[in-house]
Amino acid sequence: MQDLRTQLLEDLDEAEWGWLIPHVQRDAVVVVAAGLDLVDVGEAIASDKVSIVQNWISEQLIAKPSPEQMSHWNSDRNKRFNSLIVQPYVLIQEKTHSV
């Protein structure tokens, strides 16, 4: 059996905002700050590392999307995110603009 981190790395994907809207509607999307590694966050959530996750929440490094973010992203449904499903959540991180 594969270890959790290997599985999460394989599950790491890209998603457009329009694809994420149904998950937002069921309150399952978590926005991960650019400074954090998406796989590290997924691993901490999947492994029930409560103190680490609570620390990220208190520092506002992971949070539900704000109304301002959603409004901005709704204006560009093709906006792309790195995404990772860690049931029952969909973790997303804005993709940085590459040249």
VEXGU-35596 format. One record per residue (C-alpha): z, y, x. Coordinates in steps of 0.1 Angstrom, whole numbers, plus 5000, padded with zeros to 4 digits. Example, Ala and Ser with C-alpha at 12.3 -4.5 7.8 and 13.67 -1.06 7.14 Angstrom:
2
<atom <5078,4955,5123>>;
<atom <5071,4989,5137>>;
***
This chain:
99
<atom <5000,5000,5000>>;
<atom <4991,5035,5012>>;
<atom <5018,5059,5020>>;
<atom <5023,5089,4997>>;
<atom <5009,5115,5020>>;
<atom <4977,5096,5027>>;
<atom <4972,5092,4989>>;
<atom <4978,5129,4983>>;
<atom <4953,5138,5011>>;
<atom <4927,5116,4994>>;
<atom <4935,5132,4960>>;
<atom <4931,5168,4973>>;
<atom <4901,5183,4956>>;
<atom <4885,5216,4945>>;
<atom <4884,5229,4909>>;
<atom <4870,5258,4891>>;
<atom <4893,5280,4869>>;
<atom <4874,5269,4838>>;
<atom <4883,5233,4844>>;
<atom <4919,5241,4848>>;
<atom <4924,5260,4815>>;
<atom <4933,5229,4794>>;
<atom <4960,5221,4820>>;
<atom <4973,5257,4818>>;
<atom <4974,5254,4780>>;
<atom <4997,5224,4783>>;
<atom <5019,5243,4808>>;
<atom <5011,5219,4837>>;
<atom <4996,5242,4863>>;
<atom <5017,5253,4893>>;
<atom <5003,5280,4916>>;
<atom <5011,5274,4953>>;
<atom <5013,5304,4976>>;
<atom <4987,5306,5004>>;
<atom <5013,5301,5031>>;
<atom <5023,5266,5019>>;
<atom <5004,5234,5025>>;
<atom <4993,5220,4992>>;
<atom <4999,5184,5003>>;
<atom <5034,5192,5016>>;
<atom <5042,5207,4982>>;
<atom <5028,5177,4964>>;
<atom <5047,5153,4986>>;
<atom <5080,5172,4980>>;
<atom <5075,5171,4942>>;
<atom <5064,5135,4941>>;
<atom <5094,5125,4963>>;
<atom <5119,5144,4942>>;
<atom <5130,5167,4971>>;
<atom <5147,5190,4946>>;
<atom <5164,5213,4971>>;
<atom <5131,5220,4989>>;
<atom <5112,5226,4956>>;
<atom <5140,5248,4943>>;
<atom <5139,5269,4975>>;
<atom <5101,5274,4970>>;
<atom <5107,5284,4934>>;
<atom <5134,5308,4942>>;
<atom <5112,5324,4969>>;
<atom <5084,5326,4944>>;
<atom <5062,5304,4966>>;
<atom <5054,5281,4937>>;
<atom <5053,5293,4901>>;
<atom <5035,5290,4869>>;
<atom <5005,5313,4867>>;
<atom <5014,5348,4857>>;
<atom <4996,5365,4827>>;
<atom <4981,5389,4853>>;
<atom <4967,5360,4874>>;
<atom <4953,5342,4843>>;
<atom <4937,5374,4831>>;
<atom <4921,5380,4864>>;
<atom <4909,5343,4867>>;
<atom <4896,5343,4831>>;
<atom <4872,5371,4841>>;
<atom <4857,5347,4867>>;
<atom <4858,5311,4853>>;
<atom <4839,5300,4884>>;
<atom <4868,5310,4906>>;
<atom <4876,5281,4929>>;
<atom <4909,5266,4938>>;
<atom <4922,5238,4960>>;
<atom <4938,5214,4936>>;
<atom <4961,5184,4937>>;
<atom <4973,5163,4907>>;
<atom <5010,5152,4910>>;
<atom <5018,5140,4875>>;
<atom <5026,5157,4853>>;
<atom <5015,5188,4873>>;
<atom <4983,5202,4886>>;
<atom <4990,5221,4918>>;
<atom <4965,5248,4926>>;
<atom <4960,5272,4955>>;
<atom <4934,5300,4956>>;
<atom <4907,5293,4980>>;
<atom <4903,5319,5007>>;
<atom <4870,5336,5011>>;
<atom <4850,5320,5039>>;
<atom <4820,5337,5055>>;
***
